[in-house]
Structures are given as structure tokens and as C-alpha cells.
Amino acid sequence: MTPEEQSIVDQKLKEVAEILYSNTSDEELNTFETIELSVTDHLLKTVAPKIGEFFLFSSRSKCGKREKSKKLSWSNNYLKQTSNQAEAKKRNSSKSSFGEVLPITRE
């Protein structure tokens, strides 16, 4: 990636982060753990599927329909599995392996 491309990626990611942050409840921003869970949730439900979709459909000319459908099936299964893991971790977030979880104040 060129420095110019990296600059564009950084700018776009900051814009996306601002939108996702504004759509995250104060409760989800109380601790490092809940922030991590919220970021993971946003990545798995919003960001990763769109990027995966782009990669899959952009590579259409590189692979046949059968290979593409295999990749799409794998991608969907992976996203469902990781999303389910994030949900389970979110439900158990009160059980921190880091000991006491300190709250973070939102500016």
C-alpha cells in the first residue's frame, strides 16, 4: 500500500469509527472490556461483511462459480461463528478475567 493509499484508508476508517462510536451506547463504553466487545461487534456485524462482500464479488473473474460459492459459504459460516462468540462474550462480560474492571468516562 502506498503512503497516499494508507492516508486515504486512515481517513475513511476515522469517518467510519466516528459513525460507529455515535451509535454505541454509553453503557458499552464504560470499560476497556465493553469497548473491546462493542468494537468487535461492530466489526463482525457491519464492517467485515461489507469488506468480505467486496473481496468476494471483485474476485468473480478470478474463480469459477463453484469456487466462489464455497468461499461465500465459508465466509458466512465464519462470520456467524465469530458473531456468536462475540455475543456469548458480551453476555458474560461481567465475568472479567482481568479482575476488577475500572469504568472509563466518556468525553
Contacts in CASP RR format, 6 or more apart in sequence:
PFRMAT RR
TARGET T0000
AUTHOR 0000-0000-0000
METHOD contacts of the structure
MODEL  1
MTPEEQSIVDQKLKEVAEILYSNTSDEELNTFETIELSVTDHLLKTVAPK
IGEFFLFSSRSKCGKREKSKKLSWSNNYLKQTSNQAEAKKRNSSKSSFGE
VLPITRE
1 9 0 8 1.000
16 47 0 8 1.000
20 39 0 8 1.000
20 42 0 8 1.000
20 46 0 8 1.000
24 38 0 8 1.000
24 42 0 8 1.000
26 106 0 8 1.000
27 34 0 8 1.000
28 34 0 8 1.000
28 35 0 8 1.000
28 37 0 8 1.000
28 38 0 8 1.000
29 35 0 8 1.000
29 38 0 8 1.000
29 104 0 8 1.000
29 106 0 8 1.000
30 103 0 8 1.000
30 104 0 8 1.000
31 101 0 8 1.000
31 102 0 8 1.000
31 103 0 8 1.000
31 104 0 8 1.000
32 101 0 8 1.000
32 104 0 8 1.000
33 93 0 8 1.000
33 96 0 8 1.000
33 98 0 8 1.000
33 101 0 8 1.000
34 93 0 8 1.000
35 104 0 8 1.000
37 86 0 8 1.000
37 89 0 8 1.000
37 90 0 8 1.000
37 93 0 8 1.000
40 86 0 8 1.000
40 89 0 8 1.000
41 83 0 8 1.000
41 86 0 8 1.000
41 87 0 8 1.000
41 90 0 8 1.000
44 79 0 8 1.000
44 82 0 8 1.000
44 83 0 8 1.000
44 86 0 8 1.000
45 83 0 8 1.000
48 79 0 8 1.000
49 79 0 8 1.000
52 75 0 8 1.000
56 68 0 8 1.000
56 71 0 8 1.000
56 72 0 8 1.000
56 75 0 8 1.000
59 68 0 8 1.000
60 68 0 8 1.000
63 71 0 8 1.000
END
